């Protein structure tokens, strides 16, 4: 299994939007597409107002694909579950700055396990709060909808946030990946890319499409 460079343009379909009645066929589509990794949202009903899926599903997905699994922990006390998700098959793990009072410690623990490490930020959170941690992480997951539910509309003000984050990254960590999560589709991919993002999480835009392979290809190569 090759781990992608977070500097490249990457497409990460979000499992949250998949049809779980036909999970094997959804994963077959993913495996045969040009998607780079699978985005795996874990929600606890506490940090976000929804509950999604956890370790058993991650283990199941790991058995169905050789591609990387990008685990996004939208949960309180994520440090309690880092090792378990690594063992379940996570390739990269992102934790929310809003839930980690000891962020450097948590980041260090993820690194020690051999996973790529990301920090996620909610729409209302300033990217300036990331300055102390930017040199130590592989990517930032910029939430461009309010976390908790799929199918929401992209928050346009996020574009300025992405631009500012790219400027900070150029100074502090030029290899930093900027992942955009929420409302990404073919109508806005070009401006998101132009703002400085390079990792595109797309749920409904991929799994609800008539031709998911083609949508993934367009998301990956749109200029």
N, C-alpha and C positions, 0 to 999 in steps of 0.2 A: 504494500500500500504506500503510494507516494503522497507525502504531505505537501500541499501546495504552498508556494511562497505567498505571504500576505501582501507582497508588493505588486502582485499581478492583478489583472482584472478577473474576478472570480464571480461565479453565480452559485448561490446557495438556495435552492428551493426549500421552502419551509414546510416541514411535515405536518404542521398544524392544519394546513388546508387540504391535506390528502384525503382520499376516500378510504376509510378504515375497513369498509366492507370488502374492498379489493386491494388490500395492502400489498400483496405480492405483485400484482400487476402494476401498481403505482411505483413500486421499487424497481420493477423491470424497466419501466419508462425512464426512471431516474438513472439507472445503470447504463442504459444505452444512449443516453443524451450526452451533451457536452457540459452538463453541470459539473462543477468542481467539488462540491461538498454538500451535505445535507444539513440544513439548519434545524435544530432540535430544541424547541421551547419547553422549558420546565416551569410550570406555574403552581403556586401553593395555596392560592385563595386567601393569602394574607398580604403579601407585598403587592400583588395584583388581584383584582376581583374576579378571578377565574381559576379553575383547576384544569390542568392538561394531562400530561402523562409523565412517567418517571422511569425508574431503573429497568423494570421488566421489558418495557417497550424499547428502550435503548439497546438492551441485550438482543432483542428480537431483530431490530434493524441492523445491528452489527453482523448478524448471521446472514443477512440478505444483501449486503453490499461490501465491496472492498474499498469504496470511496470514504474520505474523511467524514466524520460526524462532528458538527459544530454545535456544542451544547451551550445553550443560553439559560443560565440559572436566574430566573425571575422569582427568587425566593428569599426569605429571611434566613439568616445564619447559613449561607451557602458553604461556609468552611466545613460544616459537618458532613457534607456529601461529596466533596471533591474526589476523594480516593474511590468511592463507590462508582461514580460516573466514569472515572478513568478506567476502572476494571470492567465496566459495562460496555466500553468501546469508544469513549470520547477521544477525539483527536485534538480539539481545541475547546477551551472552556472560558466563557465570559461571565463575570459577576458584576452586579450593579454597584456603582459607587455609593448609591443611596442606602445600601444594606450592609456595607463593610466598614465598620469603625476602625479596623486595623487592616487597611487595604494593602499596604506593602507586605505585610505578613501573609495575607491570603494569596497575593500575586506570587510571592516566593514559593509557597507550597505547591501551586499549580505548576510552576516551572520545574520544581524538583521532581515532579511526577513524570515529566517529559511531554506535557501537553503545551501547545501554543496557548498563550494567555491573553485574554481581552478584558477590557473594562467597559461596561455598558452605562449609558447615561439616558435618563428620561428627557422628554421634550423641554421641561422647565429647568433642567440643570445646566448651569453654565460650563462651557468647556474650559474655562480658566481653572476650575477645580481639579482638572486633570494634569495641570502643569507638573506637579511634583512626581507623578507616576509615569508620565509619557516615556521617559527614557528606558523604563523597565518592562514595557509590555510590547506585545506583537501587534495588537490592533485595538481600536476603539469601536464599539457597537453603538452607533448613534440611533436612538429610537426616534423615528419620524412619525409615529402615532403614539397615543397613550397606551402603554403596554397592558396586555391582558386579553385582547380579542383580535382575531384576524379580520381581514376584509375592510379595514378602516381607510379613510382618505389621508393621503400624504399631507403633512403639515408644511406648507410652503416656507414658513419662516426658518425651517430646518436648513435651507440652502445656505443662508448666511452663516449658520453655525458650522456647517461642513467646511465652508471656505476658511473660516477662522481656525478651525482645527487643523486643516492642511497647512496653514501658515505656521502654526505652532509646531507641527510635526517637522516641517522643513528645517526648523531651528534646533529642535530637541531630539528628534528621532526620525531621520529621513526615510527609514525603512518601514515606518508605521503603516499598517493597513487601516483604512477607514471603511467600516461596514455600515451599511444603511439598512435599517430594518423597519418596514412598515409602509404600506401603500406604494411600493415600487412596482411600476409596470411600464409598458412600452410608450405610454404617453409622457412619462417624465424621466425616463432613464438617461436621456442625453444631457439634460440640465443637472441631474444628480452627478453624473460622471464629470461634467464640466466644473462643478463646484469643488471636486477633489476627491470624491469617493471612488473606491475601486473594488469593493466587495458588496454584492447586491443580493439581499435576501428578498425573495419573492414567493408568496404563498398562493393566493387566489389567482394571480396573473399566470402562474404556471399550471397548477393542478386543476383549475377550472377551464383551461383553454381547450379549444378543439384540437389544436396541434401543439402540445407542450414542448416537443422537441424544437420546433421552429421558434417558439417564444424564448426558450432558453438560449438558442443561438443568437437571436436578435438582441437579447439583453447583454450577452457577452461581448458582442462585436459592434454594437451601435456606437457611432462617433458623435 
